[in-house]
């Protein structure tokens, strides 16, 4: 996860340097610097939050430490599978929506243009932008969410981490810091419950970082993934 933060930080710095050159040449409004600033800020926050609260290096064992490995049960596999299916449908709607929206804008602007040649060019340009935007949304979603969830479904274990809990809001989502690891949450499910927790037990998938179930320090269940019913509280393990 620190690698992702580093990539965003470096990209932000590169964009900032390029924007400075373009801005001094008079070809760019200084307001465009909002983009590299956001990249830099998010990159720094991800790098700082991608480690555990108690330990810097994540570890998972079968019986000791803040994080332990548990065998995947049919209930866990089914809940993650349904979550993955919902994620795929959402990505499909987003990619199709981006293309239709941009193509529709191109058609409206093209038909309202008195110059038919310019109108057709506008349709082609915005249609192309729609294709590129859809491809970017689909590609990023596949790499950061859909593919990791597929790896979870092929895994024989999931993780249970006990100890301090901290959520950090980033643009478009949340970072979750646990005792010995930190990661970007897959979706917002459980974010509000985790933000109020302070300390407890969190069941989560190892690759897609899907939050499966959450208990407070007294062992009371405060969140479960939609369609999932925990088989036993952490104290019963």
C-alpha positions as CSV (number, residue, x, y, z in Angstrom):
1,X,0.0,0.0,0.0
2,X,2.9,2.3,0.6
3,X,3.9,1.7,-3.0
4,X,0.5,3.1,-4.1
5,X,1.1,6.2,-1.9
6,X,4.6,6.6,-3.4
7,X,3.3,6.4,-6.9
8,X,0.6,9.0,-6.3
9,X,3.2,11.3,-4.6
10,X,5.7,11.0,-7.5
11,X,2.9,11.6,-10.0
12,X,1.8,14.7,-8.1
13,X,5.3,16.1,-8.1
14,X,5.8,15.4,-11.8
15,X,2.5,17.0,-12.7
16,X,3.2,20.0,-10.5
17,X,6.6,20.5,-12.2
18,X,5.0,20.3,-15.7
19,X,2.2,22.6,-14.7
20,X,4.7,25.2,-13.4
21,X,6.5,25.2,-16.8
22,X,3.2,25.5,-18.7
23,X,1.8,28.1,-16.3
24,X,4.9,30.4,-16.7
25,X,4.6,30.1,-20.4
26,X,1.0,31.5,-20.1
27,X,-0.6,28.3,-21.3
28,X,-2.2,27.2,-18.0
29,X,-4.5,28.6,-15.3
30,X,-2.9,28.4,-11.9
31,X,-6.2,26.8,-10.6
32,X,-5.1,23.6,-12.4
33,X,-2.6,23.0,-9.6
34,X,-5.5,21.6,-7.6
35,X,-4.9,18.3,-9.4
36,X,-1.2,17.7,-8.4
37,X,-1.8,19.1,-4.9
38,X,-4.6,16.5,-4.4
39,X,-2.3,13.7,-5.7
40,X,0.5,14.8,-3.4
41,X,-1.7,15.1,-0.3
42,X,-3.4,11.7,-0.9
43,X,0.0,10.1,-1.6
44,X,1.5,11.4,1.6
45,X,-1.6,10.3,3.6
46,X,-1.5,6.8,2.1
47,X,2.2,6.4,2.8
48,X,1.8,7.5,6.4
49,X,-1.3,5.4,7.1
50,X,-0.2,2.2,5.3
51,X,1.5,0.7,8.4
52,X,0.0,-0.8,11.5
53,X,-0.6,1.2,14.7
54,X,1.5,-1.1,16.8
55,X,3.9,-2.7,14.3
56,X,5.3,-1.4,11.0
57,X,5.4,-4.7,9.2
58,X,2.2,-6.7,8.6
59,X,2.2,-10.3,9.7
60,X,-0.4,-13.1,9.9
61,X,0.0,-16.3,11.9
62,X,-2.2,-19.2,12.7
63,X,-2.4,-18.6,16.4
64,X,-0.6,-15.6,17.8
65,X,-0.1,-11.9,17.3
66,X,-2.7,-9.2,16.4
67,X,-3.6,-10.9,13.1
68,X,-4.4,-14.5,12.7
69,X,-5.4,-16.6,9.7
70,X,-8.8,-18.4,9.8
71,X,-10.0,-21.0,7.3
72,X,-12.5,-19.7,4.8
73,X,-16.0,-21.1,5.5
74,X,-18.8,-21.4,3.0
75,X,-20.5,-18.4,4.6
76,X,-17.4,-16.2,4.2
77,X,-16.8,-17.3,0.6
78,X,-20.5,-16.8,-0.3
79,X,-20.5,-13.3,1.3
80,X,-17.3,-12.2,-0.5
81,X,-18.7,-13.7,-3.8
82,X,-21.9,-11.7,-3.5
83,X,-19.9,-8.6,-2.7
84,X,-17.7,-9.1,-5.8
85,X,-20.8,-9.5,-8.0
86,X,-22.2,-6.2,-6.7
87,X,-18.9,-4.6,-7.3
88,X,-18.8,-5.8,-10.9
89,X,-22.3,-4.5,-11.5
90,X,-21.4,-1.1,-10.1
91,X,-18.3,-0.9,-12.3
92,X,-20.4,-1.9,-15.3
93,X,-22.9,0.9,-14.6
94,X,-20.1,3.4,-14.0
95,X,-18.2,2.6,-17.3
96,X,-21.4,2.5,-19.4
97,X,-22.6,5.7,-17.7
98,X,-19.4,7.5,-18.4
99,X,-19.5,6.6,-22.1
100,X,-23.2,7.3,-22.6
101,X,-22.9,10.7,-20.7
102,X,-19.9,12.0,-22.8
103,X,-21.3,10.6,-26.0
104,X,-24.7,12.2,-25.3
105,X,-23.0,15.6,-24.6
106,X,-21.1,15.3,-27.9
107,X,-24.3,14.5,-29.8
108,X,-26.2,17.5,-28.2
109,X,-23.3,19.9,-28.9
110,X,-22.8,18.5,-32.4
111,X,-26.4,18.8,-33.4
112,X,-26.6,22.3,-32.0
113,X,-23.5,23.4,-33.9
114,X,-24.3,25.3,-37.1
115,X,-21.2,24.0,-38.7
116,X,-21.9,20.3,-39.5
117,X,-18.3,19.4,-39.9
118,X,-17.4,20.8,-36.4
119,X,-20.5,19.1,-35.0
120,X,-19.4,15.7,-36.3
121,X,-15.9,16.3,-34.9
122,X,-17.3,17.2,-31.5
123,X,-19.3,13.9,-31.5
124,X,-16.2,11.9,-32.4
125,X,-14.0,13.7,-29.9
126,X,-16.3,13.3,-26.9
127,X,-17.2,9.8,-28.0
128,X,-13.5,9.0,-27.9
129,X,-13.1,10.6,-24.5
130,X,-16.0,8.5,-23.3
131,X,-14.3,5.3,-24.5
132,X,-11.0,6.3,-22.8
133,X,-12.8,7.3,-19.6
134,X,-14.7,4.1,-19.5
135,X,-11.5,2.1,-20.1
136,X,-9.7,3.9,-17.3
137,X,-12.6,3.4,-14.9
138,X,-12.8,-0.3,-15.8
139,X,-9.0,-0.8,-15.7
140,X,-8.5,0.9,-12.4
141,X,-11.4,-0.9,-10.8
142,X,-10.2,-4.3,-12.1
143,X,-6.7,-3.8,-10.7
144,X,-7.6,-2.3,-7.3
145,X,-10.9,-4.1,-6.5
146,X,-12.2,-6.8,-8.8
147,X,-9.0,-8.8,-9.3
148,X,-8.1,-8.7,-5.6
149,X,-11.6,-10.0,-4.7
150,X,-11.0,-12.9,-7.2
151,X,-7.8,-13.7,-5.3
152,X,-9.8,-13.7,-2.1
153,X,-12.2,-16.2,-3.5
154,X,-9.3,-18.5,-4.4
155,X,-7.7,-18.2,-1.0
156,X,-8.2,-20.8,1.8
157,X,-7.9,-18.3,4.6
158,X,-9.2,-14.9,5.7
159,X,-7.8,-12.6,8.4
160,X,-8.9,-11.6,11.9
161,X,-7.1,-8.6,13.5
162,X,-7.6,-7.6,17.2
163,X,-6.4,-4.4,18.7
164,X,-6.6,-0.6,18.1
165,X,-8.6,0.6,15.1
166,X,-8.3,3.9,13.2
167,X,-10.0,5.1,10.1
168,X,-8.6,7.9,7.9
169,X,-10.8,9.6,5.3
170,X,-9.2,10.0,1.9
171,X,-10.8,11.4,-1.2
172,X,-13.4,8.9,-2.4
173,X,-12.8,6.3,0.5
174,X,-11.2,5.4,3.7
175,X,-7.8,4.1,5.0
176,X,-8.1,1.5,7.8
177,X,-5.3,1.2,10.3
178,X,-5.3,-1.9,12.5
179,X,-2.7,-3.2,15.0
180,X,-0.2,-4.5,12.5
181,X,-1.4,-3.4,9.0
182,X,-3.0,-0.6,7.1
183,X,-5.0,-0.6,3.8
184,X,-7.5,1.2,1.7
185,X,-11.0,-0.3,2.5
186,X,-12.8,-1.9,-0.4
187,X,-16.0,0.2,-0.4
188,X,-17.5,2.1,2.5
189,X,-19.2,-0.8,4.2
190,X,-18.4,-0.7,7.9
191,X,-16.6,2.6,7.7
192,X,-18.9,4.5,10.1
193,X,-18.9,1.6,12.6
194,X,-15.1,1.4,12.5
195,X,-14.7,5.1,12.9
196,X,-16.5,4.9,16.3
197,X,-14.8,1.7,17.5
198,X,-11.4,2.7,18.8
199,X,-10.5,-0.9,19.5
200,X,-11.9,-4.2,18.6
201,X,-11.7,-7.2,16.3
202,X,-12.0,-7.0,12.5
203,X,-12.4,-9.9,10.1
204,X,-11.2,-8.9,6.6
205,X,-10.2,-10.5,3.3
206,X,-6.4,-10.7,2.7
207,X,-6.2,-9.3,-0.9
208,X,-9.4,-7.2,-1.6
209,X,-9.6,-5.8,1.9
210,X,-13.3,-6.5,2.2
211,X,-14.5,-5.9,5.7
212,X,-16.4,-9.1,6.7
213,X,-17.4,-8.6,10.3
214,X,-16.5,-6.2,13.2
215,X,-16.8,-6.7,17.0
216,X,-16.2,-4.2,19.7
217,X,-13.8,-4.9,22.6
218,X,-16.6,-6.5,24.6
219,X,-17.2,-9.0,21.9
220,X,-20.5,-7.4,20.7
221,X,-21.0,-7.5,16.9
222,X,-21.2,-4.0,15.4
223,X,-21.0,-4.8,11.7
224,X,-21.3,-7.7,9.2
225,X,-21.0,-7.8,5.4
226,X,-24.4,-7.8,3.7
227,X,-25.8,-11.3,3.7
228,X,-23.2,-12.7,6.1
229,X,-23.9,-14.0,9.6
230,X,-20.9,-14.6,11.8
231,X,-20.7,-18.2,13.0
232,X,-19.1,-17.3,16.4
233,X,-17.7,-14.3,18.2
234,X,-14.0,-13.8,18.4
235,X,-13.9,-14.9,22.1
236,X,-15.3,-18.3,21.0
237,X,-12.3,-18.9,18.7
